[in-house]
C-alpha cells in the first residue's frame, strides 16, 4: 500500500466501517504534484466509486495540507477536479 493510501486508512484507523467504505481506494494509484493529489482509477465505473467517497478523502488531505485539489483520472474519462477545502483549527474543534 502506498504512502497516501496508508495515510487515509491510518486517519480512519479507529473507524472500521469507514475503512470498509474506502476499499475501492486500494485499487487506485495516488500521487501528488503541482498542488494536486492525483487519483488514478481503473475505469469510469471505478472513478465514480471513488467520487462517491471523496468526502472521506478531503479531510485527511486538508489537515496535512497535501494539495489544493484532488484530480480523479481514468483511461476512459476526462479528468475530474475537486477542490480540497482548507480546514482551520477552529473548524476541527466544532
C-alpha positions, 0 to 999 in steps of 0.5 A: 500500500502506498504512502497516501493510501496508508495515510487515509486508512491510518486517519480512519484507523479507529473507524472500521466501517469507514475503512470498509467504505474506502476499499475501492481506494486500494485499487487506485494509484495516488500521487501528488504534484503541482498542488494536486493529489492525483487519483488514478482509477481503473475505469469510469465505473471505478472513478465514480466509486471513488467520487462517491467517497471523496468526502472521506478523502478531503479531510485527511488531505486538508489537515496535512495540507497535501494539495489544493485539489484532488484530480480523479483520472481514468483511461476512459474519462476526462479528468475530474477536479475537486477542490480540497477545502482548507480546514482551520483549527477552529473548524476541527474543534466544532 
